[in-house]
Amino acid sequence: MKDKKACIFYFLMTIILLDFGNQLKKMSFSSYIENINNPIFSITHLNNTGSAFSLFQNQALILGIIGVLIVLIITYQIFTKVSFNDKLRLLSLTIFSAGALGNAIERFQHGHVIDYIKINFVNFPVFNAFDIMICTGIFLYCTYIFLDIKKEKNEQN
């Protein structure tokens, strides 16, 4: 185990983010929130049996298994290679894992993910909180890589 604090942080934050995503989904079913419809976004309900942009339709089981495998690989990486001092890396992997695991759980439970956030000012697919977590995690990890490369270049000079 690389760093006990990193592992504890990873598991606790993943659980908290999973709960947060589930609460947003439950809230989207309330009559008050369901009536949100303005020029920026609206709440709707769409059962997506595929992945992003409705690719791989009717492959929920396979997509769920892939999501779990990715989270297991990330968990292994955190146990063996990530320290608590790599805060941006740890945070990005945690946010991504929560999103991937949340969507995987929905796929196993329902055979689809429930997408409910629709952007109204641009033609974009309906998405959910777990999709936001996946994208945020990827963005933060890319930022981590960029900063790490920049740091290495500065150390070489």
Secondary structure by P-SEA (a helix, b strand, c coil): cccaaaaaaaaaaaaaaaaaaaaaaaaaacccccccccccbbbbbbbbccccccccccaaaaaaaaaaaaaaaaaaaaaccccccaaaaaaaaaaaaaaaaaaaaaaaaccbbbbcccccccccccccaaaaaaaaaaaaaaaaaaaaaaaaaaaac
